[in-house]
Amino acid sequence: MKLLKRLLIGLLVLGVLFYWVGMPLMRKQTKKHSPEKTATYNLEGAELLVNYSSPSKKGRVIFGDLVPYNKVWRTGANEPTTFTVSKDIKIIDKPLPAGTYSLWTIPNKDAWKVIFNKEIPDWGVSILSGGTKTTRNASEDVLQVEVPARDTTQPIENFTIDFIEEGKQLYLSLSWDNKIANVPINK
């Protein structure tokens, strides 16, 4: 009985050490390779903010390989990407209330599904899966749209999220490797 008690206490101590020491150390190490980035925009008084981590291509095939087609991707590295808006907006023609959301995508060759979810999980992928399974809770999805993905003329080394204007239309632009997907944002 004493041995079992000591074993349980030892496992508990190891778990606490991993959570309080191991996880912060792991986050610090991964951010050296995928630094944190921010994109901001003011849309007629609505403040838009995206926080994400930007991994590099490093000669790898990204879409269809590192990021598989038709599977949910946490859309960046490290913690999930967050999208914050201070006032209600529309994504294409669907309403998105003011708030902070985790941003997920399902990339495919010709189109991407873009998902705004009201939960922001701690890491975004399960460590036990080696990072291949996301921790997104689909029942908390607030909005999902599909946008075309087009090929770029030159490879893009670092995953980039930005706000771009084309004509009078504002887009949330997601680009990496040889793909770009633009999500229309409206007031």
C-alpha positions in Angstrom: 0.0 0.0 0.0 2.8 2.4 0.8 4.6 1.6 -2.5 1.4 2.3 -4.4 0.9 5.6 -2.5 4.5 6.7 -3.2 4.1 5.7 -6.9 1.0 7.8 -7.2 2.6 10.8 -5.5 5.6 10.5 -7.8 3.4 10.4 -10.9 1.5 13.4 -9.6 4.7 15.4 -9.0 6.0 14.5 -12.5 2.7 15.6 -14.0 2.8 18.9 -12.2 6.5 19.4 -13.2 5.7 18.7 -16.9 2.7 21.1 -16.8 4.5 24.0 -15.0 8.1 23.5 -16.4 8.0 21.3 -19.4 5.1 22.9 -21.3 6.5 26.5 -21.0 10.0 25.3 -22.0 8.5 23.5 -25.0 6.6 26.6 -26.0 9.7 28.8 -25.8 11.7 26.3 -27.9 9.1 26.0 -30.6 8.7 29.8 -30.9 12.3 30.0 -31.9 11.4 28.2 -35.1 7.9 29.6 -35.6 7.9 33.2 -34.2 4.7 34.9 -33.0 3.2 37.4 -35.4 0.4 39.9 -35.3 -1.8 41.5 -38.0 -4.1 44.4 -37.3 -6.6 46.5 -39.3 -9.3 49.1 -38.6 -12.4 48.5 -40.6 -14.6 51.6 -40.1 -14.1 51.5 -36.3 -14.0 47.8 -36.0 -10.5 46.8 -34.7 -9.4 43.5 -36.2 -6.4 41.6 -34.7 -4.9 38.2 -35.6 -2.2 36.6 -33.4 -0.4 33.5 -34.9 2.9 31.7 -35.1 4.6 31.7 -38.4 6.4 28.4 -39.4 8.9 28.3 -42.3 8.8 26.2 -45.4 12.4 25.0 -45.1 12.3 23.1 -48.4 9.3 21.0 -47.4 6.2 20.3 -49.4 3.5 22.0 -47.2 0.0 21.5 -48.5 -0.9 17.9 -49.2 2.0 16.7 -47.2 3.1 18.5 -44.0 -0.4 20.0 -43.8 -2.7 17.3 -45.3 -5.6 18.1 -47.5 -9.1 17.7 -46.2 -8.0 17.7 -42.5 -8.5 20.4 -39.9 -5.3 22.5 -39.4 -4.7 24.8 -36.5 -3.6 27.3 -39.1 -0.1 28.1 -37.9 2.2 26.7 -35.3 2.3 26.5 -31.5 -0.9 27.8 -29.9 -4.0 28.2 -32.1 -4.3 31.3 -34.2 -6.7 33.8 -32.7 -8.9 36.3 -34.5 -10.3 39.2 -32.5 -12.8 41.8 -33.6 -14.1 44.7 -31.5 -17.5 45.1 -33.4 -19.8 42.8 -35.3 -18.6 42.1 -38.9 -19.4 39.8 -41.8 -17.2 37.1 -43.2 -18.4 37.0 -46.8 -22.1 37.5 -46.0 -22.2 35.6 -42.7 -22.3 37.5 -39.4 -19.4 37.2 -36.9 -20.2 38.8 -33.5 -17.5 40.9 -31.7 -15.2 38.7 -29.7 -12.1 36.5 -29.9 -12.1 33.2 -31.8 -9.6 30.5 -32.6 -9.1 30.2 -36.4 -8.9 26.8 -38.1 -8.7 25.8 -41.7 -9.3 22.7 -43.8 -7.0 23.2 -46.8 -7.6 21.6 -50.2 -6.0 22.1 -53.6 -8.6 24.6 -54.9 -10.5 25.8 -51.8 -10.1 26.2 -48.1 -12.7 26.0 -45.4 -12.1 28.7 -42.8 -13.5 28.1 -39.3 -14.1 30.6 -36.5 -14.5 28.8 -33.1 -15.4 30.3 -29.8 -13.0 28.0 -27.8 -9.3 28.7 -27.7 -7.6 25.5 -26.6 -4.2 25.7 -24.8 -2.1 24.1 -27.6 -4.4 23.3 -30.5 -3.0 19.8 -31.2 -2.8 16.7 -29.1 0.8 16.0 -28.0 0.1 12.2 -27.9 -0.8 12.3 -31.6 2.6 13.9 -32.4 0.7 17.1 -33.5 -1.4 15.4 -36.2 -4.8 15.7 -34.4 -6.3 19.0 -33.5 -8.1 19.7 -30.2 -10.8 21.8 -31.9 -14.3 21.2 -30.5 -16.4 21.4 -33.7 -19.6 22.0 -31.6 -18.1 25.4 -30.6 -17.8 26.6 -34.3 -19.4 30.0 -34.7 -18.9 30.4 -38.5 -17.5 28.4 -41.4 -16.9 29.6 -44.9 -15.2 28.2 -48.0 -13.0 30.4 -50.1 -10.9 29.7 -53.3 -7.2 28.9 -52.9 -5.0 29.9 -55.7 -1.4 29.2 -56.6 1.2 31.9 -56.0 3.8 32.9 -58.7 6.7 32.4 -56.2 6.9 30.1 -53.1 6.3 31.9 -49.8 8.8 30.9 -47.1 7.0 31.8 -44.0 3.3 31.3 -43.2 1.7 34.7 -43.3 -1.7 36.1 -42.2 -2.4 39.7 -43.2 -5.2 42.0 -44.1 -5.2 43.2 -47.7 -7.3 45.4 -49.8 -8.1 44.7 -53.4 -10.3 47.4 -54.8 -12.8 48.2 -52.1 -12.8 44.7 -50.7 -10.9 43.8 -47.5 -9.6 40.3 -47.2 -8.0 38.2 -44.4 -5.2 36.7 -46.5 -3.6 33.3 -45.6 -0.5 32.4 -47.6 2.3 29.9 -47.5 4.4 27.7 -49.8 2.6 28.0 -53.1 -1.0 28.8 -51.9 -3.0 31.9 -51.0 -6.5 32.0 -49.7 -8.3 35.3 -49.2 -11.4 35.5 -46.9 -13.7 38.5 -47.7 -14.5 40.7 -44.6 -17.3 43.2 -44.7 -18.9 45.6 -42.2 
